[in-house]
């Protein structure tokens, strides 16, 4: 029979020991989150597992969809609503929500009950992720560390004419092959 361990393994974390961090942005946005796999940092592209505690009258994230990342939510306790594409459905403990990448269908979870909604959020953290926010017209491009709106443009709009590579320059700035 194996001995009882005296020290926990660095890849094992009980969710009751994970600190809940407040993430709020105004009256209707945010809640508390606990990262459950801190030995796998999201900035390294690892899958993330987060326990979210969402108070009544709040949503955790804007309506969005991912180009490169799958996302899964598992409702642990409480009740809420899921907005998925054009539909809104009730959520309760035990529900598992699959949000496949590049579906073009946004998703958002909200707590419209009188008690906390607690769920696990499981998703990739790819460095090449692009996330689309249909309600606001924003786009996140993780590789560029930018979030903003895009403007429609013709392919060559704003490009210098003649192109810089063809513009006359002094011979000093041009490297010569030997």
GUKOLKOL-310603 format. One record per residue (C-alpha): residue number from 1; residue in one letter; z, x, y. Coordinates in steps of 0.001 Angstrom, whole numbers. Example, Ala and Ser with C-alpha at 12.3 -4.5 7.8 and 13.67 -1.06 7.14 Angstrom:
REM GUKOLKOL-310603
+-----+---+---------+---------+---------+
|   k | r |      pz |      px |      py |
+-----+---+---------+---------+---------+
|   1 | A |    7800 |   12300 |   -4500 |
|   2 | S |    7140 |   13670 |   -1060 |
+-----+---+---------+---------+---------+
***
This chain:
REM GUKOLKOL-310603
+-----+---+---------+---------+---------+
|   k | r |      pz |      px |      py |
+-----+---+---------+---------+---------+
|   1 | X |       0 |       0 |       0 |
|   2 | X |    -994 |    1497 |    3397 |
|   3 | X |    1733 |    2423 |    5866 |
|   4 | X |    2248 |     239 |    8917 |
|   5 | X |     497 |    1993 |   11821 |
|   6 | X |    2638 |    3241 |   14676 |
|   7 | X |    -224 |    3541 |   17159 |
|   8 | X |   -3041 |    1059 |   17691 |
|   9 | X |   -6609 |    2224 |   17176 |
|  10 | X |   -8453 |    2685 |   20518 |
|  11 | X |  -11096 |     159 |   19448 |
|  12 | X |   -8535 |   -2564 |   18668 |
|  13 | X |   -7144 |   -4707 |   21487 |
|  14 | X |   -5207 |   -7923 |   21132 |
|  15 | X |   -6414 |  -10338 |   23788 |
|  16 | X |   -2807 |  -11105 |   24730 |
|  17 | X |   -2473 |   -7438 |   25752 |
|  18 | X |   -5652 |   -7397 |   27849 |
|  19 | X |   -4863 |   -7772 |   31551 |
|  20 | X |   -6256 |  -10894 |   33204 |
|  21 | X |   -7970 |   -9884 |   36446 |
|  22 | X |   -8536 |  -12406 |   39222 |
|  23 | X |  -12222 |  -12807 |   40165 |
|  24 | X |  -12480 |  -15441 |   42915 |
|  25 | X |  -15042 |  -16107 |   45595 |
|  26 | X |  -14054 |  -19184 |   47631 |
|  27 | X |  -12698 |  -22530 |   46509 |
|  28 | X |  -15178 |  -23299 |   43709 |
|  29 | X |  -16141 |  -19894 |   42312 |
|  30 | X |  -14350 |  -17636 |   39853 |
|  31 | X |  -11287 |  -17443 |   37676 |
|  32 | X |   -9492 |  -14807 |   35638 |
|  33 | X |  -11101 |  -12484 |   33123 |
|  34 | X |   -9929 |  -10029 |   30495 |
|  35 | X |  -12351 |   -7457 |   29095 |
|  36 | X |  -11697 |   -7327 |   25372 |
|  37 | X |  -13675 |   -4218 |   24495 |
|  38 | X |  -12692 |   -1637 |   27140 |
|  39 | X |  -13613 |    1244 |   24825 |
|  40 | X |  -17242 |     102 |   25226 |
|  41 | X |  -17844 |     210 |   29007 |
|  42 | X |  -20494 |   -2216 |   30285 |
|  43 | X |  -22078 |     421 |   32508 |
|  44 | X |  -23057 |    2274 |   29321 |
|  45 | X |  -25094 |    -725 |   28165 |
|  46 | X |  -22651 |   -1918 |   25510 |
|  47 | X |  -22190 |   -5520 |   24490 |
|  48 | X |  -19397 |   -7084 |   26534 |
|  49 | X |  -16729 |   -9494 |   25336 |
|  50 | X |  -14752 |  -11207 |   28085 |
|  51 | X |  -12078 |  -13884 |   27850 |
|  52 | X |  -12507 |  -16189 |   30847 |
|  53 | X |   -9756 |  -18491 |   32115 |
|  54 | X |  -11415 |  -20994 |   34428 |
|  55 | X |   -9084 |  -23170 |   36529 |
|  56 | X |   -9896 |  -26827 |   37278 |
|  57 | X |  -12672 |  -27428 |   39805 |
|  58 | X |  -14319 |  -24036 |   39374 |
|  59 | X |  -17362 |  -22369 |   37876 |
|  60 | X |  -17440 |  -18683 |   37023 |
|  61 | X |  -21018 |  -17746 |   37833 |
|  62 | X |  -24032 |  -19239 |   39588 |
|  63 | X |  -26670 |  -21070 |   37533 |
|  64 | X |  -28764 |  -18244 |   36051 |
|  65 | X |  -30861 |  -16944 |   33153 |
|  66 | X |  -31423 |  -13467 |   31763 |
|  67 | X |  -34765 |  -11786 |   31131 |
|  68 | X |  -33541 |   -9114 |   28667 |
|  69 | X |  -30061 |  -10208 |   27565 |
|  70 | X |  -28823 |  -12801 |   25098 |
|  71 | X |  -25519 |  -14443 |   25984 |
|  72 | X |  -23061 |  -16458 |   23877 |
|  73 | X |  -20043 |  -18503 |   24956 |
|  74 | X |  -17302 |  -19803 |   22651 |
|  75 | X |  -14924 |  -22431 |   24050 |
|  76 | X |  -11364 |  -21646 |   22931 |
|  77 | X |   -9427 |  -24379 |   24746 |
|  78 | X |   -9815 |  -27026 |   27402 |
|  79 | X |  -12848 |  -29070 |   28341 |
|  80 | X |  -15706 |  -28623 |   30759 |
|  81 | X |  -19379 |  -29054 |   31451 |
|  82 | X |  -22385 |  -26946 |   30573 |
|  83 | X |  -25450 |  -27115 |   32768 |
|  84 | X |  -28341 |  -25858 |   30626 |
|  85 | X |  -31823 |  -26211 |   32056 |
|  86 | X |  -32151 |  -29806 |   33263 |
|  87 | X |  -29297 |  -31111 |   31097 |
|  88 | X |  -25542 |  -31367 |   31595 |
|  89 | X |  -23402 |  -31662 |   28454 |
|  90 | X |  -19673 |  -31948 |   27768 |
|  91 | X |  -17859 |  -28936 |   26317 |
|  92 | X |  -14702 |  -28852 |   24211 |
|  93 | X |  -12752 |  -26351 |   22147 |
|  94 | X |  -14817 |  -25011 |   19260 |
|  95 | X |  -18194 |  -25304 |   20997 |
|  96 | X |  -20490 |  -22275 |   20771 |
|  97 | X |  -23269 |  -21992 |   23362 |
|  98 | X |  -26287 |  -19763 |   22710 |
|  99 | X |  -28324 |  -18633 |   25712 |
| 100 | X |  -31338 |  -16699 |   24422 |
| 101 | X |  -32986 |  -14130 |   26653 |
| 102 | X |  -36126 |  -14931 |   28643 |
| 103 | X |  -35906 |  -18682 |   27991 |
| 104 | X |  -36427 |  -19599 |   31634 |
| 105 | X |  -33534 |  -22052 |   31155 |
| 106 | X |  -30570 |  -21411 |   33408 |
| 107 | X |  -26994 |  -21940 |   32283 |
| 108 | X |  -23652 |  -22478 |   33998 |
| 109 | X |  -20191 |  -23540 |   32816 |
| 110 | X |  -17790 |  -25549 |   34990 |
| 111 | X |  -14277 |  -26874 |   34571 |
| 112 | X |  -14061 |  -30505 |   35692 |
| 113 | X |  -10820 |  -31214 |   33791 |
| 114 | X |   -7200 |  -31001 |   34949 |
| 115 | X |   -6285 |  -27971 |   32790 |
| 116 | X |   -7662 |  -24455 |   32356 |
| 117 | X |  -10905 |  -24005 |   30420 |
| 118 | X |  -10719 |  -20851 |   28292 |
| 119 | X |  -13787 |  -19320 |   26660 |
| 120 | X |  -15228 |  -16067 |   25396 |
| 121 | X |  -18340 |  -14732 |   27109 |
| 122 | X |  -20293 |  -12332 |   24905 |
| 123 | X |  -23367 |  -10583 |   26208 |
| 124 | X |  -25369 |   -7443 |   26509 |
| 125 | X |  -25197 |   -5128 |   29527 |
| 126 | X |  -28660 |   -3605 |   29498 |
| 127 | X |  -29513 |   -1190 |   32295 |
| 128 | X |  -32980 |   -2788 |   32617 |
| 129 | X |  -31671 |   -6361 |   32997 |
| 130 | X |  -33262 |   -8802 |   35409 |
| 131 | X |  -31298 |  -11978 |   36093 |
| 132 | X |  -32782 |  -15009 |   37872 |
| 133 | X |  -30727 |  -17485 |   39954 |
| 134 | X |  -32884 |  -20626 |   40339 |
| 135 | X |  -30586 |  -22551 |   42727 |
| 136 | X |  -30591 |  -19820 |   45378 |
| 137 | X |  -33868 |  -18050 |   44617 |
| 138 | X |  -32057 |  -14736 |   44089 |
| 139 | X |  -32982 |  -12100 |   41526 |
| 140 | X |  -30779 |   -9285 |   40206 |
| 141 | X |  -32553 |   -6069 |   39197 |
| 142 | X |  -29807 |   -4000 |   37562 |
| 143 | X |  -31846 |    -774 |   37329 |
| 144 | X |  -32227 |    -844 |   41123 |
| 145 | X |  -28641 |   -2040 |   41685 |
| 146 | X |  -30043 |   -4780 |   43897 |
| 147 | X |  -29702 |   -8525 |   44201 |
| 148 | X |  -31745 |  -10485 |   46704 |
| 149 | X |  -34676 |  -12769 |   47184 |
| 150 | X |  -38289 |  -11946 |   46469 |
| 151 | X |  -41180 |  -12719 |   48761 |
| 152 | X |  -44580 |  -13592 |   47383 |
| 153 | X |  -47176 |  -11002 |   48337 |
| 154 | X |  -50678 |   -9981 |   47464 |
| 155 | X |  -50853 |   -6878 |   45276 |
| 156 | X |  -51994 |   -4524 |   48079 |
| 157 | X |  -50036 |   -6182 |   50929 |
| 158 | X |  -48176 |   -3618 |   53055 |
| 159 | X |  -49798 |    -612 |   51403 |
| 160 | X |  -51123 |    2063 |   53790 |
| 161 | X |  -54868 |    2131 |   54304 |
| 162 | X |  -56093 |    4700 |   53568 |
| 163 | X |  -53573 |    5428 |   50794 |
| 164 | X |  -51306 |    8360 |   51663 |
| 165 | X |  -52748 |   10419 |   48818 |
| 166 | X |  -56190 |   10126 |   50440 |
| 167 | X |  -55064 |   10533 |   54060 |
| 168 | X |  -56112 |   13787 |   55730 |
| 169 | X |  -53297 |   16362 |   55682 |
| 170 | X |  -52957 |   19957 |   56617 |
| 171 | X |  -53768 |   22388 |   53854 |
| 172 | X |  -50200 |   23791 |   54093 |
| 173 | X |  -48698 |   20646 |   52529 |
| 174 | X |  -51099 |   20654 |   49572 |
| 175 | X |  -50237 |   22769 |   46548 |
| 176 | X |  -53042 |   24804 |   45130 |
| 177 | X |  -53443 |   25474 |   41443 |
| 178 | X |  -53829 |   29071 |   40396 |
+-----+---+---------+---------+---------+
***
